[in-house]
Every structure is written in structure tokens, then in C-alpha cells.
Amino acid sequence: MKKIISTVAALGLVVGVAGTASALDLTVTGQYVLEGYMMDNADGSGFNPYMEDVGSDSAWVHTFQLRPTLTVNDKIKMIADIRMAKDSDWGNQDDVGRNKATNAAGTTADFDRTIDVHKIYMEYMSPVGKIRAGRTPAGAWAHDFVSSSGNANRLMWWPNMVQSPFSAVVFLQKSTEGDWYGGTTDSDSDLYEAGLSYKVDGLLLNVAYDYINDKTVETQESQRHLLKGYANISMDNIYVESEIAYMFGDWVDYDVETLTDQDADIDAWAFMIDGGMKMGNLDVGAMFFYASGQDDDSDDMEAAMGPLGGSISDGIGDDFNPYYILTGDHTGMLNSDEYADDANMAIAGVLCLGVHSDFQVSDQLTLHGALAYAWADETDALGNDIDDEYGWEIDLGAKYKLLDNLTYEVRAAYMDTGDFFDDLNGTDDEEDLYLLSHHLTMTF
């Protein structure tokens, strides 16, 4: 409570200075989200499709975020993302979910992170273009298919010599600092990106190149390249959105190879396309996405769901949520926003084909439905005679606008699990999955 009062007091002081000096302008946006979940055949780490009768999980979680922007003048802004809570479980609020550590006495102690300044950075409209520096938004790029939004320490530049309809950005990201604290020479992890965009009415194209230089482990290094492309096309009532990503290079390069420490390359692909048509209040479409799986060749890392979505075995993008179960935040299947993704699915990769529909009944009420079928790209690395079928999913949802800034949503989903889980468990005990959830969102 003292921290919350201190934060509010600090914001009030800034507002007072702004009102007195008329030199600063503070605006604050944000949201509060309250969610309730019930997942059948779940074991505390998301769904467990490998076994039957493992019980069910149910919980309330909430999120409260403040996004203040301090405009110093017409050239300089300071921007932040302050989280009082992020997916914190009711009944366990003080530790903010996962922020725990084991102290020297061997007991679990809370991290001092009830308030988390998740992002804080400056933007400067310089004579040569916009410059952004600090702990900035990171991870997300174009679509959220293989992106997991977060933060990172970056120095970014949008040069103004690139003229509309084109725009460009280059940046340096310090992912890990090893020299300063560890005292080890050249033990950092850095990311460099150069991107180009083209935007006109009805068309947006993005391309980017990333170079990742990871030397955080003294006896090895990793140097990877990532090519990304994105397209968003709209013509009258028809729309198409697509993203492709390809990573290649050295996944791990040991200083000295041994029988257990072998060099490995990275060669991973991912692709998504979503298209549809809007007919009055009805929006219908179809989506296909693919992330390459790992074959039985250990010399190459080919499972795209780890490297492209985040760290190894981190699934596809955490913000990619077209289906309530397969890609849900709390379900532990293809991505890993709150629970780790399914490790076997991350290795096997995924192909998924589905249809979706939204119908706006009134200005307040919108109905949603989706049907999808998913299967593995590669199963050889998991063993012999593993079926590739993940299964079918059907989603139903309804969203009602209570007020202009207050929305209530209810979701229901069912997944008929396939023989992939059956074969890995070695029995016929796999179980179908059910999810019910409701969500109250207030924005300001």
C-alpha cells in the first residue's frame, strides 16, 4: 500500500509542477483487467492432454497497468509502463504471481516487485529523425505471430531522410550485459536490427533483418540471423494479413568440440496468413500458420517455435491468441505467456488451419466463433510411430460493451485431442480439454 500511495503522490507532484510552470504535460492511460478461468484436465501448469482425470484448475487473476507520458516540450517525451499487477492470482496478490526466489534459509521469499516499472524511455525528435532510448517496448514486430512483447534496453533511430511512403528504423539492443558486472571480456548478448516499411492506403509492407550475437557463455557463442517480412492488404471489404520469418546461422559454436558438446546450426521457418471478408456486421475469414519442427538430425536446430517465438522451448509468439486453447495465455500449449509451452509440441512444430467469424449484433454485443485443426510438422525427434495429430478445437465467445470504457467478455472452448498425445504417453489415456473464462476490462 505504501508503494501505491508513493507512486500516486509522485504522479500528483508531477501534475502540480506541470500545472504551475505550464512547461510539462502529463497524460496517463492504462487498463484494469479481471479474469476468471476454469480449465478441465489441467494440472496447475496449464492443460495436460496426455492423461485423463488429472482434475481441473480454476482461478481469478487480475492486471493493472499505468502508461504515463510526460511531454517535456515539442521535441522530448518520457514514456513509461508501470504495472501494479500483471496476471496476479487472487489469494496470492503480494508476490505478483511468479516473482519469487529461495533465500539462504531455504524458504520462499517474495521479490520486491509489487510495483514493476516495466518500460521507461525517452523519445527525442532530433534534426535527423526520431531517437528513442531506454527500456523500450521490445519483442513485438508487425504481427504477433512469432513475437512476444516485452522490454529491452535499446537505442533506436528513425532517420528522417527516408521519405514517405517509406520509413526506416535501425537499433542496437543490449540483451545481456556480461562485461560490466561479471568482469569477463566480451561476454554480452547484443541484437542489431534494420527495418524498412512501405505504407499507402490499403497496403502496408514491412521487412527487417536481425543479427544476434550471443557470447554470454564463456566456452561457446551463438551468431544468428533473422529475416522477417510482413504484409497487410485491404481492398474494400476484403483483407489479407501475412508474416514470414526465417532464422539461420550458428545456434551454438563451441570453442572446443567434444563428444557431448557439438556445434549446431539453426535453420527454422515460420509462416502465417489470415484473410477474410467483412459483409455488413459479419466478418468471416480463414487462417493458416506453420512453424517448422525438429527432424532427427541433431546437427541442425530446426524447431521454429522456440527460436522465433522467444527463447528455446518458448513456443510461438506469446501475444498470438487466435484460439482459446491452442494459443491461450494460461493453457500451456503452443505458446507460453503464463505457463510454459508444451515441450513436445515445441519440438514437433505446428501446422494449423482454421476458420473464424465475428458478428456484431448491436453496438454493444459482438459474437465470436472459430474452428481449427492442428497437427505436428515433424515427429521423428520424439520417437518412432508418433502420430502427428494435435486435434480439433472449437471456440465460442461473446463480448458486451457495458460502457464506452468497460467491456465484459465470456469464452468457451473444447479441444478434441489427437493421437499425438496418446502415442507419447504410450496408453489410450489422453483426454479432451475444456475451457470456460470471463473477462472484465476497464480502459482509461
N, C-alpha and C positions, 0 to 999 in steps of 0.2 A: 504494500500500500504506500510506503514511504517513497518508493521509486516512482510510482504512478503520479503521486502528488508533486514530486520534484520535477518530473517531465512536464506536467501541465503548467507548473509555475514557471518553468524556463520558457515554454512557449508563450505564456502570458507576458513575461518580461520582454520578449522579442516584439510582440504585438504592441506593447506600451511604447517601446523605443520607436517603432515604425510610426505609431500614431503621433508621437511628439515631434520627431525630426522630419517626418514625411520623406524619409530617404529610403526606407525599406518597405517591401510589400510581402507579407506572409500569407500564403494560401495553404490550406490543409485539406486534402481529400483522403479517402480511406474506405474501409468496409468492416462490417462485423458479420460473421457467418456462423450460424449454429446448425449443426448437423446431427442426425440420429441414424445409426446403422444397425441392421440385423443381417448377418451372413450365416447361412446354414451350411454345415460341413466345413467349418473353419476352426483353426486350432490356435488362435492368438497371434499368428504371423500371416494372416490372410487365409485364403481358401486352401484346403488340402484335397485335391481331386484324386489322390492316389488311394485313399482309404475311405471306407464308409463308416458312418456313425461316430465321427470324431467330435460331435457336438456342434454348437453354434456360438457365434460371437455377436455381442450387441454392446453398443456404447454410444455416448454422446461426446462430441468433440466441438471445439469452437476455435475461431480465429479472429483476431482484432488487429488491424493494421492501420497505421497513420502514414500518409505520404505528404510531408510538408515541402513546400517550395519557397525559398527565400530569394526574392528578386532584389538584388543589391542596386542595380541600375539597368539600363537598357542593354548592357553588354555582359553582365555577370549574374549567374544564378547559383544557389546552393540547393541541392535536392537530396532528400533522404527517404528511406523506407524504414519505419520503426514498427516493430512487432511486439505488442504486449503479450500475444499468444499466437501460436501457429499450430493448428491441428492438435491442441492440447486436450487431453482426455478429462472429462468431468470426473471428479473424485480423485484426480491426480494433478491438479492445476499448477501447483507450486513448482514442479520440476519441468514444466513445459515439455511434456512428452518424453523425448529421447535424451534430453540433456542431462545425463547422469555420468558419474565416474566413481571408481572404487578408491577410497582413501587408504592411507598407510595402515590403518587399523583393520582393513579388510571389510569395512562396511560401506554401503552405498551412500554417497553424499550428492546433494544437488549442485550442479553448476550454478554460478551466479548469473543466470541468463533469463530471468523472468522478463526483462525488457531487452530486446535484441535490436541494435541499430544495424539492420541487415544491409542497407546501402547508404552511402553518403558520398556525394561527389559534387564537383564544380563544373559548370559549363560557361565557357568564355567565347563570345562572338568576336574573334580576332580579325585583323585585317586580311588574313589569309584563309579564313574559314572557321567553322565551329571547332572548339577544342573541349574535350571532356576528360577530367582526371579525377581519380579517387577509386572508391569501392563502388563500381558501377554495376548496372544490370549486365548479366553475362549468361552464356549458355544458349539462350533462345536465339534463333535465327530464322527469319522469314516465317515458315510454317513451324508448328511444334512437333512434327513427326519424329525427328531424331534429335530434338533439342530438349534440354532440361534447364529451365530458367533458374538462375541463382545470382550470385555476385562474384566479382573478381576484381583485383586491383589492375586497372587499365589506364593507359594513356592513349586517347583516341583523337583522330583528326579527320574532319570532313572538309577537304580542300574546296575553296570556292572558285578555283579556276576551272573546275569541271562544271559545265553549264547544263541547265535544264534542256531536255527532259532526262539527262543523265545526272547521276550523283555518285560519289565515291567515298569510301572510308578506309583508313588504314589504322591499325592499332598494335600496341605491344601489351601483352598480358603477362604479369608475373604470377604464375600459378603457385609456385613454391619457392621460398627464399631459403637456401641452404648455406650460402656463404656467410651471411651476417651473423646468424645465430650459431650455426654448427662449426664455423671456422674451417670448413672444408672447401678447398678451392674448386670453383666451377661445379657446384652440386645443386644448381637451380633447375626448375622446370618452367619454361617460357613458351608462350604461344604468340605467333605473329599472324595477322590476317590482313588481306587486301580484298576489298569487295567493290563491285560496280553494280549500279541499278539503272534501269530504264523505265520511266513511268509516263504514260499518256492515258487519256480517257479509255477505260476498258481494258488496259493492259499494264501489267507490272512484271518485270523480269529482273531477277537478282542472280548474280554469280559471285562466288567468293573462293579464295584459296587460303588454307590454313597450313602453317608449318609449326609442328610441335616438337620442341627439343627438350627432352626429359633426361636429366643427369642426376636425379635425386638419390640413386643407389650407387655407391662408390664403385662397385665392381661391374657395372653394366650401364648401358644407356639405351634410349629409345628415340628415334627420329622418324616422325610420321608426317605424311602429307594428306590433306583432306580437300577434295574438290566438292563444291556444293552448287546446286542450281535450283531455281525456283521460278514458277510461272503462275500468274493469276490472270485469267481471261474472263471477261464478262461481255456478253452481247445480248442486249435487250433482256430477256428473261432466262437466258442460259448462262451458266457459269462453269468454269473448269479451274481447278487448282492442283498443282503438282509440285513435287520436290524429289530430288535425287541427290545422293551423297555417295562418294567413293573414297575410301581411305587406303593408302598404300605406304610402303616404307619398311623400316626396321621396327618390329614390335618389341624385340629385345635383342641387344647385341652385347654379349659378354666379353669382358677383357680377355678372359681365358676360358675356352670351351672345355667342358668335361662331359662324362657320360650322362650326368643329370642336368647340367647347365648347357643347353643347346640353343644357338641362335635361332630366332624365328622371325619371319616376315609377316606383314599384315596385308591382307587383300580382301576387303569387306565392302559389300554393296548394300544399299537400301533405296527403296523407291516407293512413292505414294502418288496416287491420282484420285481425285474426288471431283465428280461432276454432277450437275443436276439442272433442274428447270423449276422456275417459280411461275405458278399459274394462279394469279389472284392471291388468296390466303394460303394456298397449298404449295409447299416446297418438297419436291421428291428428287432423290438422287441415288447414286451408287458410288462405292469406294472400293479401291483395291490397294493393298500395301504389301510390301515384301522387305524382309531383312535376311540377308544370307546367313546360312548355318555353317557349322564346322564339319568338314569331312574328316576322314580318319587319317589324314596326313598331318602329323604333328609339326612339320616344318613351317607351316603357314597358319596364321591366325585369321580365320575367315568368318567368324561369327559376328555379324554386324551389330547385333542387339547390344553388345557390350561397348565396343569402341565408339560407335556412332551415337549411342544414346547417353553415354556417360562413361563411368569407369567400367572396367571389365566386370561382366555379370551384373549389369545395371539396367538391362532391358532397353527398350526403345525410349523415346522421349517421355519424361515424367508428365509433361503437360499435354500429351497426346491422349485424349479420352473420348474417342468416338463411341465406345461400347462400355457399358456399366461394369461388366465382369472382366472381360479380357483385358481391358485397359483402365480399370478403375483405380483410383488413388489408394484405396485401402485393401485391395484384393490380392496382391502378391502374385500376379500372373505375368503379363508381358512387360509391364514397367514397374517402377519401384518408388513412387512418390513417398509413401509412408512405410510400406513393408518391402523387403527385398523381393525382386522378381523371382520367378521360378527358375532355378539354375539350369534345369534340364531344357526348358523352353528357350533360355538364352543361348545355350549351345546349339540347339537344333534350328534356331531361326524360325521365321514365320512367313506364311503366305495367307492372306485373308481377303475374302470377297464378301461384300455386304451391300445392303440397300437401306436407305433411311428416308424418313418423311417427317415433316413438321406441318401442322395445321393450326393456323391462328383462328380460333373460334370467335374471339372478340378481342377488343383492345386489352383486356385483362388476362384472358386464358389462351394458352398455347399447348397443344398436344404433340407428343413425340413418339415415334416408333422406329425400331431398327431390327434387322435380321442379318446375321453374319455367320459365315462358316470359315474356320481357320484350320490350317494344317502345317506341319513342320517342313522346312526346306531340306534339311539333312538329318538323318538319324544314325548314320554309321558310327559316329564318335561315341554314341551312347551304348552300343552293343548290337548284337545280331537280332534280326527279326523284330525290330521295333516298328510298330505301325506309325504312320505319320499323322493320324487324325487327332487334332485337338478337340474338335467338336463344334456344335451349333449353339448360337446364343440368340435370344430374343429379348428385346428391351421395350418397355412401355414407360412413358413419363408424362407428367402434366406440370405446367408452370403457371402460377397465378400471380398477377401483379396486385398486391394489396394496396399499395400506394406508389407514387412515382419512384420512390427510392427504397421500397420494401417489397420483396418477392418471396413467395413460398413455392417450393418445388417438391414433388414426390416422384420416386423412381421404383420400378420393379423389374427384375431381370431373372432369367432362367438360362442355364447352360447345360445342354446335354453333352456330357464329356465323352471323348472318343477313346479308342483303344491305345493311344499313345501312353496314357497314364496307367492303363491296365497292364500293358506289356512291361513297363518299367517296374511295376510293383510285383509282377510275377503271379498275380492272382486275378480274380474277377471282382475285386472289391472296390473298384473305383466308384465314385459317387457323383451324381448330378449336383449342380450348385444353384442356390437361390440367394437373391439379394433384395432387400427392401430398405429404402432410405428416404429421409425427407430433409429439406434444406431451407433454412430461413436466412435470407441475405438482405442486409441493410447497407446501402452505399451513401456516401456523402462527399 
